[in-house]
Amino acid sequence: MLRSMSVAALLGLVVTAGLSAGEQQLNGHNFTLPDGFEIELVATSPLVDRPITADFDEQGRLYVADSSGSNEPVVKQVVDRTHRIMRLVDVDGDGKYDTSTVFADKMMFPEGTLWHEGSLYVSAPPSIWKLTDTNDDGVADERVEWHQGKTLTGCANDLHGPYLGPDGYIYWCKGAFAEQTYEQPGKPPLVSKAAHIFRRKADGTGPVENVMTGGMDNPVDVVFTPGGERIFTTTFLQRPGGGLRDGLIHAIYGGVYGKVHDSTNFHPRTGDLMPPLVHMGPAAPCGLTRYESNFFGDEFRDNIFACQFNMYKVSRHVLQDQGATFKTTDSDFVVSTNIDFHPTDVLEDADGSIVICDTGGWYRLCCPTSQLEKPDVIGAVYRVRRQGMKTVEDPRGLKLDWDKLTTAELAKLLADPRPAVQRRAIRDLAKQDAAKVVAALGPILGQRDAATAATRVNAVWTLTRVDAPQARALVRGSISDSDANVRHAALSSVSFHKDREALPLVMKVLQSGSPQDVRISAEILGRLEEKSAVPALLEAASHQPAELEKFDRILEHSITFALIQIADREATAAGLNSSSPWTRRSALIALDQMPDGQLTPDKVVPLLTSDNAALRQTSLWMVGRHPEWGDALTQYLREQLARDTIRETEQDDLKSLLAQFAGTASVQQLLASHAKSGASSDAELTVRKMCLEAMSKSGLKQMPDSWLPSLTKMIAGEDATLKPNAVTVVRSLPLPAAGTDELSQALLMLAKQSEAKTEARIDAIAALPAGRGELEPELFTLLVTNLGEEASVATRAAAVDALAKASLSTNQQGELADIIAKVGPLELNRLLGIFENSTDEAVGTKLVAALKQSPVLTSLRVDAVKTRVAKFPEPVQKQAEELYAAINVEAAKQKERLDELLAKVGTGDIRRGQAVFANSKASCVACHAIGYKGGNIGPDLSRIGKIRTERDLLESVLFPSVSLVRSYEPILVVTTAGKSHNGLIRRETPDEIVLVTGAKDEVRIARSEIEEIRPSTVSVMPAGLDTQLTREQIIDLIAYLKSRQ
């Protein structure tokens, strides 16, 4: 195994000499760590093979979920149960594990481990198991099914966890979109397919409570800040794009997170989906821990460490308060260059070191980025220390006689510098007599100096676990503590227990507290369903900056969600009359989302054109969720269009609204009626133009039948003012399969009007439905005579569109072939497509002859021409060979090189090829994605092996400019200043073009500065890769790409 991993590292082109101070070679890896840190191997096979997650018991023994390496379907795994839990023991206390015992065998795929109160809780979908070793022989002899999720989907994402909250409850994550049902006392049951974080009493009694809802695929690990805030890792918090996908989320009570997904439709929303805390891209983040001690230094206390499975690293995230949530400073902590380093869990040991589980290369189930199943590449457990760290004496407090400690003595241990001792003291203290606990903790909470703040936090969480009125009363006093963490813990405790006696203090915080304090206070009021708090909540909602981009979405959510939970319709409706747009916004959303809110469209629709951006945004969001408001929306839009004067800024807003809701039948009728009406004034003409623009920008999958008569009338009418606009609408949307005869006749009539403008006539031909029969000779002549440089670019493009869609006779194809030699590079490439299905030898001969005479022949690509002439008879194919040689004078040399390497492709090694793909020298991953990971400049290669032969792949790698993938053809832009830019169009606007010119390079070019645009023959993918890689590496790379199917 070690040799195998070392080879993989070498294939990653690891530098073995001159390592910097932050680099360390170990176990086949080249690790990069912050200066002053070191990493050591503390366990691998045979002690543990493929560690997934782990946790410590009070003795410091490490319980590790160990995969068997199986990627069998989960329905088979749940029957076979081939995985296990290992207990590792460090006998001599040197930090390295010496012995291991199979604590539990025959386990379903384990996805979380928690040691609590003498038992190990393990999530093994569809259940969480409580495993207990009753005789301390290292083997769990008692197995209890603590939780039944009752769902098991293909990726086994149904369950992750569990995790112990500071409140003493056990938390776990649900993913995978399978429906689960949970009873809620006094309320309808929670029936949901969405992702959730749930919690329940550790003894398994009481209801299951939902604390987070989302449309993400797979929430994984949860940690808690000192104040009790929940932060978790998740995949697919948004649909992949722009380098984004996974990340960290601060889970605010009642928030709906993740991507838009049907599973969240039945959960109350407070506006747009809640924002993530950290974007990580396709990292597949999993294990997570909060660093509790200061043994690494004070700057590391309360930092978050996250495993990024796909990125071969553990990252560090420093939290800082920002409004009602946090912002983070993000950096790498441990990074390996080995593509088989897959960290899955990270945890802080009692001595302050960090333990990392690397599961190895086995996992491929539902992980598109892993690609290869490598059960032989086993994992390991590593430990990271800071050099020069002080040795912690008795880090777990094992020398203490815990069974004999008094309540007062346990209370003193809350101030112990050892986190493991603090946690155990909290646990044991909470079990003591409530009166004694309150008496012991009262003096501690009475201290308000900064030095004892952490101790006060521990005291609050201890009291949270004590179910007694005097404990609630003592916690209330900490709501006004000088330390933010203590206040947050106290407020979280009040929320957890729904402590109504704290109401006066909570109301005071709501009115004058910090944003985070106000947020938690609002949460409390919502959970208490306190109707008297509605006016204060509406007032609190107004405390936002005027600018929409600066508002605190998190604070707004908590206030609005509280209003939804309180569900006092009349009191909330008073907020609609507020002078504050933020109060009106919260009131609108709350009324919309609460049961029996009775919100009517007349309260919302007029805000679509509000001067306030926040209210416009809110009304758009709400109207889009209420198709039954279509009539009210239409009436409002009708009134707006009937106004005598519509300012230009209002015109843009109205056009956007009309386009956005053009899918509504009533809005479609409104657009149709305005489009066909006569324009007796400038105002009416403006309205008609607006409606036609909205039609063309609607993006409908098919033109509504109700628009056909209006557009037909405009195109056939005598008034030429808006004919071009009407034709544009026809060209913008797919036409219905039937009922277009009159429209076709009107377009044909316009196309044949010799007195009409040439541009209008050609646009009309381009708008004609496809499949209407052979193109009339006079129209064909009009089109082909407007393909030259004397016509505008737009006219040439429309002529090409019309010819490409028309049915051309063999004679017309022959005439077009003759003209090919005279057209420009942009038109030439598209016109060639017309001949793709032609089989007439005479036409083919003319086409090849014309191409040979074309002055822009070198702008063509051999593969593009081959595709277009492939169906012509053999004589044409032979004539085309000379054409290919003229296009690519290097063809013979390239063919020889291809044949030489192609003969050896069968000897390629897929695993080594994966390493080549990922390494920094080839840089394939910088531009191409496989399984969501990688760049998006070039085509996604996740399934490239299914659609490309080895020869195709080899040609693309060695000679990228010879064969270009459609939709990735480069263009050459020449500016008026004489500069040339070669690249792919990233995006276009009426004012500029953005070109991608390299893996990390973009250039913006104003259209006013463009002199010429033409197809380029040079790929953005650099040539010469065969000079950077060895022959063996190229062969391995091709083998890997071919395996991607």
N, C-alpha and C positions, 0 to 999 in steps of 0.2 A: 504493500500500500504506500509506504513512504517513498519508494522508488517511483511509483506511478504518479504521485502528486508532484514529485520533484520534476519529472519530465514535463508535466503540464505547466509548471512554472517556467521552465526553460523555453517551452513553446510560446509562452507569453512574452518572450524576449526580456526576461528579468535581468537587470544589470547586477552582476555579482561582485563587482569591485567598486570601491569608492563610495560606499553607502554613507548617506548623511546621518547626522546624530539621531534623527527621528526614524531611521529604518533599521529593521532587524530581520534576519533570516531565521526561519524556524519551521520545521516539519513540512518542508516543501513550499513554504510561503515566503514572500518578501513583504513583511508588514511595515506599514508606515504609521507611526504614533506621534503624538505631540512630543516635543523635546522634553526630556526628563522622565519619560515613561518607558517601561519595559514590559514585555509579554513573555509568558512561559507556558509550556504545554504541561497540563496537570492531569489529564486522563485521555486515553484513547483505547483502541482495541488491545487486549481482550476485556478491559474493564467496562467499556461501553463502546458501541459501534457507530451509531448514528443518532447522537443526542438531539432531541427536539426542544424540550422545555425542562426546567429544573426548579427545585426549591430546597431550602435548608430546613432541617428540624432544629429543635432547641440545642441538640448536641453538636450541631455543625455538620451532620451527615447530609450528603447531597442526594436527593432523589431525582433521578433523570428518566424522562420518557425516552425510550430507546426504540427506534424504528427497526423493523426487520428488513427494510429495503423494498417492501412490496409496493407496487403501483397497480395492483389488481383493482378492478372496479370495486367501489365501496360496498356494494351489495354482497360481494364475495368476501371482502375483508371483515365485514361484521359477523360473518359466519365462521371464517377460518381463525380470526383473532390471533395473528402471528406476532404482534408487537409485545413489548414488555416494559416494566419499570425496574430500573436498577438503583440499588442503594450503594453509593460510593462512600468510603471511609478513609480519611487521612489519619493513619495510625500514629505517625510520629510528629504530626503538627508542623510539617515543613511546607504546607500549602499544596502538596501533590498527593493525589489519591493513591492509596496502596492496595485496597481490597474492594471487591464489589460483590454484591449479592443480588440475585433475582428477587426483588421485592414482590413483584406481581407479574406472572406470565399470562399468556393467552388474553391479551388486551386488544380491543379494537383500536384503530389508529388514534393515538393519544395526542391531544392538541392543547393541553394546559395542565399544570401541576400546582397545587397549593397545599402547603403543610399548615394545619390548623388544629389546635387542641388535641394533639396526639394521633391525628389521622392525616392521610394524604388524599386530597380531593383531586380527581383526574377527569377532565372532559374527554370522553371517547364517544363521539356522536353515535347514536342520538342521546346519550345519557351522560350525567356526571356521577362518577362513582366515588364513594367514600371507602378508602382502603385502610384497614387497621391491623397492626401487628400487636396482638394482645399479649404475647409472651417475649417480645423483644429478641426474637431469633433472626430478625432480618427479613422475614417473609410475612406478607400480609395474609393472615388466616381468616379475616373477616371482610367481606365485600358487601356493601350496601348501596343500592341505587338511590343516590341522594336526589337526583332530578331527572325527570323524563321529558326530553324535548319532543320526542315522538315523531321527529322528521329526520330523514337522511337523504340528502340529495347527492348528485353525482360527484361533486367536489368535496363533500363532507365539510362545507363551510357553515353548516347549521349551528355549530357550537365551538366556542373558544373560551378558555378560562379554566377554573374560576379564579377570582381575585378577592382578597380581603379588603374591605373598605375601612376607613378609620372609625366609622360608626359601628363596626362589629358585624355588619351584614356581609354576605357573600354576593359578589357581582359576577356576571358572565355575559358573553356576547352571543347574539344570534345573527346569522347571515343567511345567504342562499335563497331567499325569497320563497321559502316553503311556508305554508300557512300554519300558524300555531295559535292556540286558544288558551287564555288565562282568565280565571274568575277574578272579579273585582267586587268586594263586598259593598252592597248598596248601589252598585252601578251595573250596567250591562257588561258582559265579559269582553275582554280585549281580544279581538280576532284580527290577526295581522300577518301579512306576508313580508312586511318591511324588515329591515335590519334594526336591531335594538340592543341596548344595554339593559339588562334586568338585574334586580337585586332581591334578596330574600334573607330572612333570619338564618343564621348559621345552623340552627337545629332543624332546619327544613320545614318549620311550621309557618303559618301565616301566609298571606297572599304574596304572589310574585308581582313586583312593582316595576313598571317601565320608567327609565330615566333618560333614554335617548332613542330617537327614531330617525331612520335614514333610508335613502335609496342606494347606499353603497352595497357592494357585493359581499364584503368580508371584513367586518370589524374584528380586531384580533386581541390586542392587549390593552389593559387599562391601568393607569397609575393615578395617584391622588397627590395633590399639592398639600402642604401643611394645613391650609385652610379648608381642604376638602373638595377642591375643584377636580373634576374628572378629565383626564386627557387620554386619548386612545389612538392607536394606529389602525389604519384601514386601507384596503385596496379599493380602487375604482370609486373614489369620492366624486369623480367627474368622468365623463366619457373621454377616452384618450385623445389628446390633441395638444399641439403646441408644447410638447415636452411635459405635459401635466397628466396625472392620473391618480396617484396615491398620496398619502400624507398623514399628518397628525391633526386631530380635531380636539378643541376644547368643548366638551359636551355640556351645554347649558340646558338646564331643566326645561323640558317641553320643546326643545329645538328640533327641527326637521332638517337633516343634513344630507350630504351625498348628492348624487346626480338625480335629475328628474326621472322618476320611475313610477309606474302605475301603483306599486305597492304602498306608496305614501299618500295616495289620493284621499284615503279615509281618515287621515290624521289631521288635527287642527294645524293650520299654518298661520304664521304671523307676517307673511309677505314672501319675498324670494327665499330660496333655500339659504340656510345659515352658512357663513363662510368658514373655510378650514383655518387652522392655525399655521400649518406649514405644508407647502406643496413639495413633494419629493419626486415627482415623475413616476415611471414604472418601476419603483423600488421594491415592491412587495414587502412593505414594512411589517414587522411582526413583534418580536420581543421588545419590551419596554421596561425601563426602571427609573425611579427617581433616586438620585444619590443623596442619602440622608445625612451622612456624616460630613465632617470637614477634614478627614484624614488626607485627602488630596490637596487640601487648601480651602480657605473660606470661599474662594471664587467658584468652587465646584459644588458647594452645598445647594441642594435642591435643583441641580441641573437634571435634565432629562436625557437619557441615553436610549437610542432606538436602533434595533437591528434592521438593516436593509438587505434582505435576502438576495435580491437581484443585482445589487450594486457592490457586493462583496465587502461590506463595511458596517461598522457601528458608528452612528453619528451622535453628536453632542448638541443639545439645544438649551440655551440659557434663557430662562423666562424673565420677562420684565413686564410690569403692569402697563397696560395701554387701555385707557378708558375702562370699560366694564369687563375687559378680557385681558389677554396678554399679547405681546409680540415676542419674537424669539431672535436670538443671534445663533446662527447655525454653523456648524463646522464638522469636519471629519474627526473621529477619535481613533478608530482602528480601521485600517484599510489593507486589504490583501490584493496583490496582483494576480493571484491564482483564481481562475474563473470557477473553480470548484469549492471556493470558500463561501459557504452560505450560512451566515449567522442567523439563528432562529430564536435565541433567548439571551438576555443579559440581566444580571442581577448583582447586587452589592453584597459582598460577604461581610461578616461581622468585623473583620479587621480593616475594612475600608477598601480592600481590593475589589476589582470588577471581574466577575466570572462570565465568560462568553461561551455559549454552546454553538459549535459549528456542526451542522447536521451532515455535511459532506455532499456527495453528488447524486444521491439516490432519488431525490424527489422530482417527479415529472408530472404527476397527476394534476391536471387542470392548471399547469403552470407553463404557459406558452414560451416564456423566456428561458426556462431550464432546457427545453428541447431534447436533451439526451438523458436517458436513464442510466445512471452509473452507480449501481449498488455496491460495486467493488471499491469505489472511492469513498472510503469511510470518513467519519467525522472525528471530532475531538472536543475536549473542553480546555479552554485557555484561561489564564489569570493575568490581569493587567495590574501592575503596581506603579506607584510613583517612586522613583529612585530616592533613597534616603528617607522613606516613610518611617516614622517611629513605630516600633513594635507595640501593639496594643496588648496590654496585660489582661488575660482572661476576657477576651472580647465578648463572650456570650454570658459572662457572669456565672459560669458553672461552679465556681468556688462558693457562691452564695447558697445558703440553705433555704431555698425558696419556700419550702413547706412550712418553715417556722417564722418567716418574716411577718411582722405585725403590719397593720394597716398604715401606721405612721411611717414605718420603715419602707414599705412599698411606695408610699407617696414621695419620699425623698429620692427614690430611684428614678423618678420622672425627670430629674435634673442630671442624671448620669450621662457622661459624654458618649457612652456606647449605645448606638441605636438599638442593637439587639436586646440590651438590658432594658431600655425604655419600653420597647414593644411588649416584652414579657411582663414588665411591671404594670403596664396599662391593662393587659389581659387579666392578670391575677387580682389587681386592685378592684376592677369592676365587679368581681365576684364577691367582694367583702360586703359586710353589713352596710346598707346605704347610709345610715346615720353616721357611722364611723368614717366612711369615705368622704362625705360632705364636710365633716369636722376636720379631716386631715387636709382637704384640698382648699378649704376656704381661705386660710392664710396665704397659700400659694397664689391664688387668683387675686388676692388683695394687693399683691406687689405689682407695680406698674412700670418697673424699670426695664430697659431694653435687655439687660443681661439675663433676665429670667423669662423672656418672651416665649422661647421654645418650650420651657417647662409649663408655662400657662397653656400653651396649645395642647400639650399632652394631658393636662388636667381637664381641659374642656372635653377632649375626646374620651377620656375615662368616664366622665360624668354622662356623656352621651350614651354609653353602654349601660348605665345604671337606670333602671326603670322605676323611678321614684319621684314624687313631687318636689322633694327638697333638692334633688339633683337638677331638676328643671329650673328651679328658682335660682340656684347658684350660677348656672350657665347664663341666665339672663343678665346678671351683673357684668359679664364680660362683653356684652354688646357694645359697651362704651369704652372698651380697652384702648389704650394708646397705640397698640401694635396691630397692624392690619391683619396679620395671620390669625391672631387671637380673635379679633372681631369676626373675621370670616368663618372661623371654626365655630364660634358661638352662634352666629346667624344660621350657619348650615345645620347646627344641632337643633335650633328652634324649628327650622323648616322640616328636618327629619322627623321630629316628634309632633309636628303641628301644634306647637305650644301656644294656645290662644292667650294665655296669661301674659305673654310677651308683647301683645298687640300695641300698647301705648309706646313702648320703646321702639318697636319696629316702625311705627308711623313717624316717629321723630327722625329715625335714620333715613326713611324715604324722602323726607323733606330737606335734609341737610347733609346727608352722608356723601362719601366718595362714590364714583360711578359703580365700583364693584359692590360696595355696601348697599347702594340703592337697588342694584340688580337682585341681590339675594333677598332684600326686603320685599321687593315686588313678588319674588317667587313665594315667599312665606304667605303673603296676603292672598295670592291665588290658591295656594294649597289649603288655606283656611276658608276659602270662599267667602271672604269678609266683605259684605256689601257696603258697609259704611266707608270702606277705603276707596271706592270708585272715584270720587272727586279728587282725592289726593293723587291717585294714580294718573288721572287725566292731566293734572297739573304737572306731575313729574315728567310726563311725556313731552311737555313743551320745552324742557330744558335741553335743547339740542342746538348745534350751530346752524346758522342760516343756510350754509352751503350744503347741498345734498351729498357731495363727495366727502364731506367731513363728518357726517352724522354717525352716531354710535349704534350700529345695527344690533349689537348684542344687548345693549341697554333697552333699546326700543322693543326687542323681542320679549324680554322678560316682563316689561310693563304691559305689553299687548296680550301676552299669554295669560297674565294674571286676570286681565279684564275678561278674557274668554272663559277662564275657569270660574270666575265669580258669576258670570252670566246674568248680570242685572241689566236687562235691555234698556229700561227707561233711564237709569242713571248714566249708562254708557252713551246713550243717544244725545245726552246734553253736550257731550264733547264735539258733536257735529257743528255746534254753533260757536266753537272757540275761535278766537282770533289767531291762534297758533296752528299753522298747517300740520305740525307734528302731532298735536293733540287730535286734530280732525282725522289724520291718517290712522292713528292707533284706534280711535273710536270706530272708524269705518271698517277696518279689518276685523276688529273684535266683534262687531255686530254681524259681519258676514260669516264669521266662523263659529260663533256661539250657538247653542241650540236655541231655536225660536228667536233669533235676532231680528227677524222681520225687516231686514234691510231692503229697501226698494230701489230700483234703478234710477229713479229721479234724484236720489242723493249722490249717485256716483257718476252717471253719464256726463253731466255738465262739467265735471272736473277734468274731462279728457282734454280740454283746451284751457285749463287753469294756467295762470301766470306762474304758479309755483311748481317747480319741477318735481318735488316729492309727491304732491297730490296728483300730478299727471301720471307719474309712474305707478302710483297706487291704483288709480282708476283703470289704467290699462291692464294691470295685473288682475283686477277684480272682474272687469268686463270680459276678459278672455276666459275666465272660469265660469261664466254664466251665459251659455248659449241661449237660454230662455229669455234673456234680456234683449234679444235681437230687435224686436219691434220698437222698444224704447230707444235703443241705440240708433236705429234707422230714423226715427222721428227727430231725434236730436241732430243727427247729421243733416237731415233734410232742412231743418231750421237754419243750421249754419250755412248751408249752401244757398239759402234764399236771401241771405243778408245783402244789402245794397253794396257794401264795401267789405272786402276781405283782405286784410293786410298780407304782405308777402310772407312774413314769418308765420302767420296763421295758415296760409296756403300750404306750406310744407307740412305742418302738423296735420291738417285735414287730409291731405293726400296720403300721408302715412296711415292714418286711421282707416280711411276708405280701403286702402290696399290690404291692411292687416285683417280687416273683417269682411273682405270680399268673398270669403267662403260662406257667409251667411246669406240665405236666400233673399231676405228683405233688403239687405245692402246691395245685392246683385241687381235687384229690380230698381233700386234707387239710382245706381250707376247707369243702368240701361236707359232709364227715362230721361236723365239729364243729358246723356250722350246724344240722343236722337232729337232732342228739342231744338228748335230754331234759336239762333242767337241774335236778339234784337238790340243788344247793348254790349258794351265792353265787359260789364260785370258778368253777363250771361256767358259770353265767350270765354272768359277766364274760368268759370265754373265748368264748362264743357271740357276745356283743356285739362283741368284738374282731374276730372272723372276719367278721362281717357288715359292720363298718366297713371292713375291709380289702378286701372284695369291692367295696363301693361306691366306694372310692378307687383301685381297680386301674387304671382308665383303659383297660381292654381294648376292642378294636374291636368285640367281640361277646361276649355272655355265653356262657360255656362250657356245653355240653349237660349236663355233669355237675352243674351247679348247679341246673338246673331242678327235679329232684325234691325237693331239699332245701328250696328256697324255696317250692315248691308246698305241701309238707307243712306248713311253718310258717304260711303264709297261710291254709290251709284248716283248721288245727288249732284246738282249743278254747282253748289257752293264748294269751292276747292280749298277753303281756308283750313279745314281740319281733316281733309282726306289723308294727308301723310300720317297724322296722329292715329287715325282709325286703322290704317294699314299696319302701323307699328304694333298696335294691340294684337292684330291677327297673327303677325309674325312672332309675337312674344309667347303665345299660349298654344298648346296642342289643340287641334280642332276636334269636335265630336266626330264619330265614325259616320254619322248620317245627318241629314238635314242641312248640308252646307251648299246645296246646288245654287241657290240664289246668291249666296255670298261669292261663290266661285265665278258666277256670271258677272257680278259687279266688279270683281277684281280683273277679270278678263277684259271687260269693257274698258276699264281704266288703262290697262296695259296696252290696249290697241289704239288709244287716243293719241294720234300723232302730235296734236297740239299741246298735250300735257308735257310737263317737265320729264326729261329722261330719267332722272333719279326716281320720281314718283312711279313711272311706268315699270322700272326694274324692280322696285320694292313690291309692287303689286304682283309681279310674276313670282317673286320669291315667297310671297304670302299664299300663293295658290296651294291647295291641298295636294299631297303626293298621291300618285296612282290615278291621276285623272286622264291618262292616255298620252299619246305622243304630243310633244311640244310643237305648237304651230310654227311653220317656217319663219314667218315675220318676227315672232317673238324670239326664236332661236337666233336670228340674225341680230336683233337688238342686243341680246345678251353678249354674243361673242364679239361684237364691235365695241363693247365697253369693258373689255378686259385689259386694255392697254394703259400705259402710263398717263394718257391724256385724261382719263377718268379719275375721279377722286377715289381715295382708298375705300370709303364707305360704299360707293357705287360698285367698285370692283368686287368687294366682299359680297354685296347683295347679288350680283350677277353670278358669282361662283355658287352661292347658296341655291339660287334658282336652278342652275344647271345640274348641281349635285342631286337635287330633289326630283328633277324632271325625268320623264321617260324619253330617251333619245333614240331615234332610229339609227340603223347601222350607218346610213349616209351622214347623219348629223354627227355621230361619233367620229367618222372619218374626217369631216370638216374640222371638228374640234381638235383632232390629233394634229392636223396641219398647223393650226394656230398655236399649239403648245409651245413652239419654238420662240414665240414672241411675247409670252407673258412673263411677269415678274416672279421672283422667288416665293412670295407669300401665296400667290394664286396657283402657281405650278404644283405645289405639293397637294393642295386640296383637289385640283382638277384631275390629278392622276387617279384619285379614288373612283372617278366615274368609270374608269376602264377595268376596275377590279374583277368584274364578272363577265367581261367581254371575251368572246371566243373567236371573233372574226379575224382571219389571218391578215386580210388587207388592212383592217383598222390597226392591228398590232404592228404591222410593218411601217405604216405611216407614223405611228406613235414613236417607235424606236428611232426612226429617221429624224423626226422632229426633235427628239430629246438630244440626239447627237449634235444638232445645230444650236441648241439652246445656250445662250451666253451665261446662264445661271446654272449650268449643269453641275458644277462643283458644289452647289448648295444642297444637292440631293444626297441621299444615303442609299447605298446599295440595297440594304434590306427593305427600305420603303419601296424602291422600284420593283424589286423581285416580287413583293406581295401583290403589286398592282398588275403585273404582267403574267402572273402564275398560270392563268387559265387559257392563255393564248396557245395556239398549236406549236409544235416543236420547232419549226423554222423560225418563228418569232423568238423563241427562247435562245436559239443559237445566235441570232442577230443581237440579242440583248447582252451576250457575253462581252462583246466589244465595248458596249456601253458601260458595263460594270468595271471593266479594266480602265476605261477613261475616267470614271468617277474615282476609283481607288487604284492609283498607280502602284501602290504597295501590296496589292492583293496577292501576288504570287509569293512574296516573302512571308506574308501573314499566313497564307495557307500552309506553307512549309512548317512554320513555327507551330501552328495549331495541330497539324498532323503528328508532329514530333511529341508534343505533350499529351495529346489525346490517347496515344497508344499506351500511356502509363497511368491514365486516370484510375483504372481499376485497382491500382496499388495504394490509393490514397487512404489515409486514416481519418475517420470522421471526428474523433475527439481532438486530434491534433489540429484538424481544420477549424474546429470551433475556437481553439486558442488563437489561431491565426486571425480569424474574423474579429476577435475581440481585442487583439493587441494594438499597441500604439503605432507600430510601423505601418501596418496595412490600413488601419483607421477605417475599416469597413463600417464599423458600428457608429461612426460619427455621422454617416449619411443615410444608412439603411437600418431599418428596424427588423428584428425577428422577435415575434411574440411581444409586441408593444415596446420593447427596449431598443433604443437606438434612435438615429436621426430620421427626419422625414423629408430630406432633400431628394433622395432617390427612392425607387420603388420599395415597398415592403417585401421582404424576402422570406416571410414565414412559410410560404408554400411554393416557393420558386421551383423546387425540384419536381413538382407535379406537372408544371407547364413548360419546362425548358429541358433540353437535352444537355448532356455533358459538353457537347461541342458549342451549343449556344452560350452556356455559362462561361466556358473557357474564352470564347471570343469576346464576351462582354467584359471580362476581367483584363485580358491582354490588350484589346483594341476597343475601348469603350466608345469611340466616335464612329465606329463602323456600323454598329447595331444599337439603335436607341429605342427605348420603350415608348410606346405611344403615351401621350399626356406628359412625357418628360423630355420632349424635344426642346433643345436650347434655342434661344434666339440671339441675334446680334443687334444691339441698339447703337446707332451712331448719333452723336449729339451735334448740335450746331457749332460747338466749340472744337469739334474734330475728335472727341474721345470716343472709344469703342468699348462697349460692355457686353460680355458674353455670359449668359446665364439662363436660369429658369424663371418664368414669371411666378412670383409668389402671390401677388395680388395687383389688381388694376383698379383705378378710380378715374373719374373724368379728368382729374388734374395730374395724375402721376402713375408711373409704373414702378413696382418694387421688384428688383431682380435678385435672385440668390446666385451668388457667384462662387461660393465655396462652402465648406462645411459650417463655418461660423460667420460668413460674410454676406452682407446684403448691401445693395446700392439703390437709392431712391432717385429716380430721374423724372423731372417735371416734363409733362407732355409738350410744353411750350419750347423745351430745349431739344426735342427729338427731331433729327433731320431724316432718319431712315430706320426702319425696322425690317429685318429679314431673317429667315431661318438660318440657323448656324449649323455648321457641320462638325463643330467641336463640342464634345460632351463636357459637362461640368465635372464629371468623374475624371480624375487625372489619369493620363496614360503613363506607361513606364512602371507599372507595379511589378512587372517581371524583373526589373532591375533592382527592386528593393527586397524582394523575397527570393528565397532559393527555389529551385525547381520542385523540390519535395514539398515545400510549403504551399506552392501554387496547387499542386496535385491534391494535397490534403484539403485545401480550401474548397476546391471544386467538389470533392467527395462530401464535404460537410454541406455545401449548398444543395447538392443533389439529394441529400437525405432529408431536406426540409419539405416534407409533403403532408 
